[in-house]
Amino acid sequence: MKKVKPLILITNDDGITAPGIRALIAVMAEIGEVVVVAPDKPQSAMGHAITINSTLYLNKTSKIHDSITEYSCSGTPVDCVKIAVNEILDRKPDLCVSGVNHGSNSSINVIYSGTMSAAVEAGIEGIPAIGFSLLDYDWNADFESIKPFIRKITLEVLENKLPKDVVLNVNFPKLKTADIKGIKICRQAKALWMEKFDKRQTPQGKDYYWLAGEFVNQDSGEDTDEWALGQGYVSVVPVQFDLTAHHAMQQLNTWKWNE
């Protein structure tokens, strides 16, 4: 009996023409049946935003690979997952992969990331999901070096299945394949952005601002994603979308809420 290939949904936040998603499509096409639904323009740092006050447009794109169906969507990465599941696919995907993002989504960046929010949305829908990011913001970054690791991680997820309500946040160091030391399962490093707003004026005298800032890693642990990446490893962080601070519930229950 012929083995049925897994159905893989691909999306991203850099837009459907980004080199990162083209690299991801190439790897996934070797593994399963691929459907692509991705933003028609860059949607970086959109977090878990969805479109509710304007229309969404979906366009089937010109075929790049004969066996791959691709759609561009006018919405956010999360919109792409929602519309794929509800309007395009005739069954639930076996896997959703998001990326490969141009730039880091390690540590606190996971909160802001459109790449990871698409993966989280798939997880909410009950679909195993992985977000992939490369620590290189260059549009012409070298994605060939990380393809073997993308393939390995994907096959492990398909074979072993992810724990319930968990998605993976995968970040790659900017290194050649031979220089990457391996894969590390990590926790998210405690870090933050020290924001700075560059205040300027238009020729008409109206103030405007550019957001800038510095990433500050406050975590010296050797089990974090930031440490792993700095040491030349691929970092894999299991992410949950239950935001309950369970460790705080006992303390809060000692307060005099109803007196």
N, C-alpha and C positions, 0 to 999 in steps of 0.2 A: 504494500500500500504506500502510495506517495505521501511523504511527510509534508504537512502543511507548514508553510513558513509563518513566523510570527508577524503580526501586523504592527508596524512601528509608526507612530505619529512624530513628526519632527517640526519644531518651531524654534524661534529665537527672539532676541530683542534688537539685534542690529539691522534687521531687515532681510528680506528674502534674497537679495542679491549679494549679501555679505560673503566674503571668502570663507568665514568660519562655518556658516551653515552649509556651504557647498562641500566643504571637507567632511562634515558630519553626514551629509547625504551619501557621499561616496562610500563611507564605511558601512552605513546602515543598509545600503542597497546590496551589499554582499551577505548580509545576515537575514534580512526579511523582506516582506512586502512593505513598501514605504509610501506614506502619504505626507505631503508637506503643506502646512498651513502656517504662514509667517507674515509678520507685518510688512506693509508695502513701503515703509520708511523706517528709519531708526527710531526705536522706542526705549532707549537705555534709561535706567534709573526710574522706570515707571512703577516699580514695586508691584503691588497686587491691584493696580487700578483696572477698572472696567468701564466700558462706555455705556452710559445710561441716559444722557441728555442729547444725544445726536445719533444719526443713522450710522449703520455699519455697512460697508461694501465688501463684497467678496468677488475676486476675479480669478478665473482659471488661467494660469500662465502658459506661455508657449512651452512645449515639451523640450526638456533638456536631455532627459533619459526616457526612452520609449515606455519603460515599465513603471515610471514614477508619475503620480498625479500631484500637481502642485497648485496651490492657491495663494494669492496675496490678499491680505485683509487690511482694511483701513484702520483697524482698532489696535488695542494693546496686545502684548503677548498672552495675557490671561484671556482676552476676548478670542484670540486665535484658538486656544484649547477648547473653550466653551463652544464655539461655533463648529469646530471640527467634530466634537463628540455629538452635538445635537442636530447638525444639519448636513454633514458630509459623510461621515462614516456609517456603515450599516451594522457595525458591531464594535464593541469596546476594544480599543487597542491592547495588545499584549505588553506594550511599552511606549512611553513617551520620552523622547530625548530633546533637550533644549540647548541651543548653542551652535557651534562653539563660540562663546562670547569673546569679543576682542577686549581683554582686560580682566583684572582679578574680580572674583566674587567670593573671596575668602573672608573670614572673620565677620565683622559687622556689615560688610558690603552685601551679605545675603539678604539683609532687611530691605535694601533699596533696589535690589536687582530685578529687572524684568525677566532675565533669563531664568533665575531661580523661582520667581513667582509663577511662571508658566509651568515649571515642574511641580511646584506645590499644588497648583490648581488641578493638575492631572492626578496627583495623589489624593486630593479631596474627592475626585471623581472615582477613586478606587483603581486607578491605573498606576502600575509601577513606573517610576520616573527618575530621570537623572538629568542634572544640569551640568554642562561642561563649560569650563572657562580656561583661557590661556592668559598667562601674565604678560601679555604683549598687546598694547593698544594700537599698534601699527596695522593699517588696513591690509598691508601685504605681509602680515606675519607668517611665519613658517608653521603651517598646520600639518605638514607631512610628518614631522618628527613625533607628533603625538598620536597619530592614527593607530599604531599598534596597541597603545594603552587604551584608547577609546574602544577598540574592538574587544580587548581582554575584559575590561570592566563591564561592557554590555553583555557579553556572553556569560559572565559570572552571574549577573543579575537575572538573565533569562533562565539559567539553569537552576539557580538556588532559591530564587524568589526573595523579594525584600520583606522585612518584617512589616506587619500591618501598620498603616498610617505613617510610614517613613519613606522619605525620598533622599536621594544622594546628591550632595554638593561636591563636585569634583573640580579641582583646580590643578593646572599643569604649570610647572616652572618653565621659563623661557630657556630651554636647553635642547640640544640635539638628542636624538633617541638614545644613542650610546652613553650619553652623559647623565641620563635620568636614572637614579639609583634604584627605583622601584616604587611601590604603592604603599602608602601608610594610611591606616584608619585613624582619624584624628577627632579631637573636639574643636569647636570653634574658639579661636583665640579671643580674649577680652581686649578689645581695641576700639578706637573711636576716631572720628574726624574732628579736628580742631578747625572749625569753619572760620573763614574770613571773607567778608564781602568787599569787593573792589567797587567803590562808589565813584561814578563818573557823571558827566552831564552831556546832554544833547546840545547841538548848536543853538537850540531854542531855550536852553537853560533849565531843562527838566532833568531831575536826578534819575539815574538808573543804576543797576547793580549787576555785577558778575560774581557768581559764587566761586570761591576758591577755597583752599584749605590744605591741611597737612594730615596725613594718616599717622596716627600714633598707636603703636602696639604696646599695651601696658602689661602684657603677659609674657613671663619668662619661662613658662612651662615647655617641656620638650615633648609634649603629646598634642600640640596644637597644629592647626593647619598652617599658620604662619611659620612655625619652626620647621615643619616638614618641607615646605616650599623653599625656605632659605637654605635647607640642607640638600636640595636637589631631588626631593621626592614628589610624587604625585600625591596630593592630599585628597582624602575621601572623608567627608563629614556626613554622618546620618542626621537628617533634619526632620523634625516633627512639626506638624502644624497645629497641634494642641498647645496653645500659648498659656495654659493654666500654670501658675507658679505653685505647684503642689507642695513644695517645701514650706511655703508661707501660710498654708491653710490652718495648720495647728495653732500657730501664733495668733492669727487673726481671729480665730474662734475663742480666744481668751479675752477679747475686748468686750466691753459692755454695750453691745449693739442694741439691745432691746430693753434697756433700763431707763 
